[in-house]
Amino acid sequence: ENREAMLSSKSNRLTEALEEANRLFGGVCHAREAALDAQFLVIASNIGKEKASELHSEMSAFDSTAFAEDLLTFMGINRTEVEESDDSEDAPDHFLPNDAWKKMGEEAPKYFRRAPTFHYMMGSFKSEPPVPKQRIERQKKASRGKAERAMPAQLKKMEESHQEATEKEVERILRILQTHFENDPSTPISFFDFVIDPNSFARTVENMFHVSFLIRDGLAKIKLDEDELPIIEPLKPSGGGGEEDSRAGVRNQVVISLDQKEWQ
């Protein structure tokens, strides 16, 4: 019966009804009374929902016509006075004042975030570099030239030291191979037993690398035994047969792949 009064935004009738229902619910002792309370709760929820939706619509409603009228009024024109003073056929060409959009533009930036104006900190760019920078540039070039002149000597020393170390290691391995062969010439030397270091995969690869120099220079040769496994033995650089074997070894080189699983 009081639905319209409860829906009013200025009325507290719905709140009063809920408080009265909470007071009465304390004395409920029959099922029918509890059902009536539940029915009241449904009605009160529907009324509250309608009241909330009306409040929301009033807050979010946007009237484009009213906004246009307010905008024109702000820009300096009264639509009502124009319609009363001017006929529809003899309407003036300039409907808005000359400074209308300027006034609008000055007001609008207050509500928008703008990036700061870009400006040069040290004036405009000059095509020619300043004189002090030219002197600094010449100093850098001079120092760079000294460094470039010093680098070839350093690199040469590094290459020579690395080459000398490799040659010494190859000579050491050749002496070990010759010693093993002289102690027991009848027993073939297994290539894998000779080069594999059971405690270091990297050292094993280095040994194979250094042995390859012996094969290349004709100081040792590798062949297969009865079990098709490689064996290695030293060669004498002098003699016709040794030179032929050396040249044959140079002409026939192979690549051996070895990963850590095979090494283990």
Solvent accessible surface area in square Angstrom, and as a share of the most:
residue,aa,sasa,rsa
1,E,220,0.99
2,N,66,0.34
3,R,99,0.36
4,E,137,0.61
5,A,42,0.32
6,M,27,0.12
7,L,23,0.11
8,S,47,0.31
9,S,70,0.45
10,K,191,0.81
11,S,23,0.15
12,N,106,0.54
13,R,95,0.35
14,L,20,0.10
15,T,74,0.43
16,E,99,0.44
17,A,22,0.17
18,L,68,0.34
19,E,109,0.49
20,E,77,0.35
21,A,15,0.12
22,N,112,0.57
23,R,154,0.56
24,L,104,0.52
25,F,110,0.46
26,G,72,0.69
27,G,61,0.59
28,V,46,0.27
29,C,103,0.61
30,H,115,0.51
31,A,89,0.69
32,R,162,0.59
33,E,66,0.30
34,A,44,0.34
35,A,48,0.37
36,L,87,0.43
37,D,39,0.20
38,A,54,0.42
39,Q,103,0.46
40,F,61,0.25
41,L,106,0.53
42,V,89,0.51
43,I,81,0.41
44,A,7,0.06
45,S,64,0.42
46,N,72,0.37
47,I,8,0.04
48,G,25,0.24
49,K,154,0.65
50,E,64,0.28
51,K,33,0.14
52,A,58,0.45
53,S,61,0.40
54,E,81,0.36
55,L,72,0.36
56,H,124,0.56
57,S,59,0.38
58,E,124,0.56
59,M,165,0.74
60,S,73,0.47
61,A,80,0.62
62,F,147,0.61
63,D,87,0.45
64,S,73,0.47
65,T,91,0.53
66,A,47,0.36
67,F,106,0.44
68,A,45,0.35
69,E,66,0.30
70,D,98,0.51
71,L,45,0.23
72,L,29,0.14
73,T,93,0.54
74,F,75,0.31
75,M,5,0.02
76,G,48,0.47
77,I,22,0.11
78,N,72,0.37
79,R,81,0.29
80,T,81,0.47
81,E,108,0.48
82,V,34,0.20
83,E,118,0.53
84,E,140,0.63
85,S,88,0.57
86,D,49,0.25
87,D,98,0.51
88,S,110,0.71
89,E,164,0.74
90,D,109,0.57
91,A,61,0.47
92,P,69,0.44
93,D,138,0.71
94,H,150,0.67
95,F,85,0.35
96,L,40,0.20
97,P,51,0.32
98,N,152,0.78
99,D,84,0.43
100,A,0,0.00
101,W,168,0.59
102,K,138,0.58
103,K,90,0.38
104,M,54,0.24
105,G,37,0.35
106,E,109,0.49
107,E,46,0.21
108,A,28,0.22
109,P,50,0.31
110,K,144,0.61
111,Y,162,0.62
112,F,144,0.60
113,R,247,0.90
114,R,190,0.69
115,A,91,0.71
116,P,125,0.79
117,T,120,0.70
118,F,164,0.68
119,H,132,0.59
120,Y,135,0.51
121,M,181,0.81
122,M,184,0.82
123,G,47,0.45
124,S,81,0.52
125,F,181,0.75
126,K,160,0.68
127,S,103,0.66
128,E,135,0.60
129,P,77,0.48
130,P,68,0.43
131,V,91,0.52
132,P,70,0.44
133,K,125,0.53
134,Q,78,0.35
135,R,117,0.43
136,I,91,0.46
137,E,80,0.36
138,R,143,0.52
139,Q,123,0.54
140,K,110,0.47
141,K,119,0.50
142,A,60,0.47
143,S,65,0.42
144,R,123,0.45
145,G,20,0.19
146,K,131,0.56
147,A,53,0.41
148,E,106,0.47
149,R,169,0.62
150,A,47,0.36
151,M,87,0.39
152,P,81,0.51
153,A,55,0.43
154,Q,95,0.42
155,L,85,0.42
156,K,127,0.54
157,K,142,0.60
158,M,124,0.55
159,E,118,0.53
160,E,80,0.36
161,S,64,0.42
162,H,133,0.59
163,Q,109,0.48
164,E,94,0.42
165,A,58,0.45
166,T,19,0.11
167,E,86,0.39
168,K,137,0.58
169,E,33,0.15
170,V,15,0.09
171,E,95,0.43
172,R,87,0.32
173,I,9,0.05
174,L,25,0.13
175,R,139,0.51
176,I,66,0.33
177,L,0,0.00
178,Q,65,0.29
179,T,72,0.42
180,H,99,0.44
181,F,62,0.26
182,E,129,0.58
183,N,116,0.60
184,D,63,0.33
185,P,84,0.53
186,S,100,0.64
187,T,72,0.42
188,P,81,0.51
189,I,26,0.13
190,S,38,0.25
191,F,5,0.02
192,F,71,0.30
193,D,117,0.61
194,F,39,0.16
195,V,1,0.00
196,I,53,0.27
197,D,36,0.19
198,P,107,0.68
199,N,136,0.70
200,S,37,0.24
201,F,47,0.20
202,A,66,0.51
203,R,80,0.29
204,T,0,0.00
205,V,70,0.40
206,E,78,0.35
207,N,22,0.11
208,M,28,0.13
209,F,105,0.44
210,H,18,0.08
211,V,3,0.01
212,S,54,0.35
213,F,45,0.19
214,L,0,0.00
215,I,31,0.16
216,R,116,0.42
217,D,69,0.36
218,G,5,0.04
219,L,46,0.23
220,A,3,0.02
221,K,61,0.26
222,I,65,0.33
223,K,91,0.38
224,L,106,0.53
225,D,44,0.23
226,E,171,0.77
227,D,107,0.55
228,E,121,0.54
229,L,99,0.49
230,P,23,0.14
231,I,20,0.10
232,I,1,0.01
233,E,36,0.16
234,P,21,0.13
235,L,25,0.13
236,K,160,0.68
237,P,99,0.62
238,S,85,0.55
239,G,44,0.43
240,G,51,0.49
241,G,47,0.45
242,G,16,0.15
243,E,85,0.38
244,E,104,0.47
245,D,59,0.31
246,S,25,0.16
247,R,124,0.45
248,A,37,0.29
249,G,20,0.19
250,V,75,0.43
251,R,169,0.62
252,N,104,0.54
253,Q,108,0.48
254,V,126,0.72
255,V,148,0.85
256,I,79,0.40
257,S,97,0.62
258,L,40,0.20
259,D,76,0.39
260,Q,104,0.46
261,K,171,0.72
262,E,113,0.51
263,W,47,0.16
264,Q,164,0.73
